[in-house]
Amino acid sequence: MKIRNFLLIALIMISISTKAAFKEIHTTRLPFSPSVHNCTHTGDFKYFLCSTRADMVMFDGTNGNILWHINFEKNLSNKKFINQFWNQTANVILVYDEDTRKAVATKYFIDGKTGNMLWKSEKYVSDMGSYELSDGFEYYFDPETNGVLLPTKESVEFVDVTNGNVIWEKKIQLTGKPKDFDCFLMNYYDLVKVETGKDEAFYLTTREGNEVSDIEPYFNK
């Protein structure tokens, strides 16, 4: 008989009263023991995503029901993933191993509703210069288009994270060292800034990818 480690997760709520008290709502039995590092939830505690490097589960925080469970080796043909990130706005989960000098690691994009793989790619780098895919995937994101900035070694692409469709692509040529590269959605502007070297940068419209020289017309606050 196959033995599994089970972890009981108790969900609690704080009663607002003259004296704070904790009340257990229910418990959820998970089919593996997740680490604290790989357990996260939505702000309203409605959905919980827990995982190890080999398994991942999503469960309903309101009733404790497990919504889906995947094993990476069985479902994605990969024994483990070191990096796991959840874009809660798009409800898409990204898992991947680290890139090596010889190859770019395959990036898998998982549907947060079902646990099914939406798409995968072997061309997007994990990090380059100041850009880190973990930050880009979670924070450098446009909810209107579901677009997220994903650089390759030769270009910056703005990709619909729900299906992998490229919204626009801009070829890049580094003018400085690779460590000087960065790309991000600008605060207060409907623009993407791409830094190709020290004090070298250009600007693109967020949703069309058109290069502009005057950024002030795109101020949005």
C-alpha positions in Angstrom: 0.0 0.0 0.0 1.3 3.4 -0.9 1.8 5.6 2.1 1.1 9.3 1.9 1.8 12.0 4.3 -1.3 14.0 5.1 -1.4 17.5 6.5 -4.5 18.9 8.2 -4.9 22.6 7.5 -7.3 24.4 9.8 -8.9 27.5 8.6 -9.7 30.1 11.2 -11.4 33.4 11.4 -11.1 36.2 13.9 -14.3 37.3 15.6 -14.7 41.0 15.9 -15.6 41.6 19.5 -14.3 43.2 22.7 -12.0 40.3 23.0 -10.6 38.7 19.9 -11.1 35.0 19.6 -10.2 32.3 17.0 -12.9 29.9 15.7 -12.1 26.9 13.5 -14.3 26.8 10.5 -13.3 23.5 9.0 -10.2 21.4 8.2 -8.9 20.2 4.8 -6.9 17.0 4.4 -4.3 17.4 1.7 -2.7 14.5 -0.2 0.9 15.7 0.5 2.7 17.9 3.0 3.3 21.4 1.5 6.0 23.7 2.7 5.0 27.1 4.2 7.0 28.7 1.4 4.7 27.2 -1.3 1.4 28.0 0.4 -0.5 31.1 -0.6 -4.1 32.3 -0.8 -6.3 35.1 -2.2 -6.8 38.2 -0.1 -10.3 37.1 0.8 -9.1 33.6 1.8 -11.5 32.0 -0.7 -8.8 30.1 -2.6 -5.6 28.4 -1.3 -2.8 27.2 -3.5 -0.4 24.8 -1.8 2.5 22.8 -3.3 5.7 20.9 -3.0 8.3 20.7 -5.8 6.4 17.6 -7.1 2.7 18.3 -6.4 0.2 21.2 -6.4 -3.3 21.5 -5.1 -6.0 24.3 -5.1 -8.7 24.2 -2.5 -11.8 26.2 -1.6 -11.2 28.2 1.6 -14.9 28.6 2.3 -15.7 24.9 2.5 -12.4 23.1 2.4 -13.1 21.2 -0.8 -10.1 20.3 -3.0 -10.8 21.8 -6.4 -7.9 20.1 -8.2 -4.6 18.3 -7.6 -1.8 17.7 -10.1 1.4 15.7 -9.9 4.1 17.4 -12.0 5.7 14.2 -13.2 2.4 12.6 -14.1 0.6 15.7 -15.6 3.5 17.8 -17.0 6.3 15.1 -17.4 8.6 16.9 -15.0 9.5 15.5 -11.7 9.8 18.8 -9.9 9.7 22.6 -10.3 11.7 25.0 -8.1 9.9 28.1 -9.2 6.1 28.5 -8.8 4.2 31.7 -9.1 0.5 32.6 -9.2 -0.9 35.6 -11.0 -4.2 35.9 -9.1 -5.7 38.5 -11.4 -5.4 36.3 -14.5 -5.7 33.2 -12.3 -2.7 31.6 -14.1 0.1 29.7 -12.3 3.6 29.6 -13.7 6.0 26.8 -12.9 9.6 26.2 -14.1 13.1 25.2 -13.2 16.1 27.5 -13.6 17.7 28.3 -16.9 21.2 26.9 -17.6 24.0 28.3 -19.7 23.1 25.7 -22.3 19.3 25.9 -22.4 16.3 28.0 -21.5 14.0 26.0 -19.1 10.5 25.2 -20.3 7.9 27.5 -18.7 4.5 25.9 -18.0 1.4 28.1 -17.6 -1.4 26.4 -15.6 -5.1 27.3 -15.4 -5.9 28.2 -11.8 -9.5 27.1 -12.2 -8.9 23.6 -13.4 -5.2 22.8 -12.9 -4.9 22.0 -16.7 -1.9 23.3 -18.6 -2.9 26.3 -20.8 0.4 26.5 -22.7 4.2 26.2 -22.5 7.2 27.8 -24.0 11.0 27.2 -24.2 12.0 30.7 -25.4 11.3 33.0 -22.4 14.2 33.6 -20.1 13.9 33.3 -16.3 15.9 36.5 -15.7 18.1 39.0 -17.6 19.7 41.9 -16.0 17.3 43.5 -13.5 14.3 41.7 -15.0 13.2 38.6 -13.1 10.4 36.5 -14.5 8.9 36.0 -11.1 8.4 39.8 -10.7 7.3 40.2 -14.3 4.8 37.5 -14.2 3.2 38.5 -10.9 3.4 42.3 -11.0 4.3 43.6 -14.5 0.9 42.7 -15.9 -1.9 44.5 -17.7 -5.4 43.3 -16.6 -7.1 44.8 -19.6 -5.3 42.5 -22.1 -4.1 39.8 -19.7 -0.7 40.8 -21.1 2.6 40.2 -19.3 6.1 41.2 -20.4 8.2 38.1 -21.3 11.7 38.7 -22.7 13.6 36.3 -24.9 17.3 36.6 -25.7 16.6 38.7 -28.8 13.3 40.5 -28.0 10.7 41.7 -25.6 7.2 40.2 -26.0 3.9 41.2 -24.6 2.0 38.0 -24.2 -1.6 37.1 -23.3 -0.8 34.9 -20.3 -4.0 32.9 -20.6 -3.2 31.4 -24.0 0.3 32.3 -25.1 -0.7 34.6 -27.9 1.8 37.3 -28.6 0.1 40.8 -28.5 3.3 42.5 -29.8 7.0 41.9 -30.1 9.9 44.3 -30.1 13.4 43.2 -31.2 16.1 44.4 -28.8 19.8 45.0 -29.2 21.8 45.6 -26.0 23.8 48.7 -26.0 25.5 47.9 -22.7 26.2 44.8 -20.6 23.4 42.2 -20.1 23.2 43.2 -16.4 21.9 46.6 -17.5 18.8 45.2 -19.2 15.3 45.7 -17.7 11.7 46.0 -19.0 8.6 46.9 -17.0 5.2 48.6 -17.2 5.7 52.1 -15.9 3.8 53.5 -13.0 1.4 56.3 -13.9 2.0 55.9 -17.6 0.4 53.6 -20.3 3.9 52.7 -21.4 6.5 50.0 -21.2 10.1 51.0 -20.6 12.8 48.9 -22.0 16.4 49.6 -20.7 19.1 48.2 -23.1 22.1 49.7 -21.4 23.3 52.2 -18.8 21.3 55.4 -19.4 19.9 53.8 -22.6 16.2 53.2 -22.9 13.1 53.4 -25.2 9.4 53.5 -24.6 6.5 51.5 -26.1 2.8 51.9 -25.8 1.5 49.2 -23.5 -1.2 47.6 -25.6 0.1 48.3 -29.1 3.9 48.1 -28.7 4.4 51.3 -30.7 7.6 53.2 -29.9 7.2 56.8 -28.7 9.7 59.6 -27.9 7.4 61.9 -25.9 6.0 60.1 -22.8 3.8 62.9 -21.4 0.7 62.3 -23.5 0.6 58.8 -21.9 0.4 60.0 -18.3 -2.7 58.3 -16.9 -3.1 59.6 -13.3 
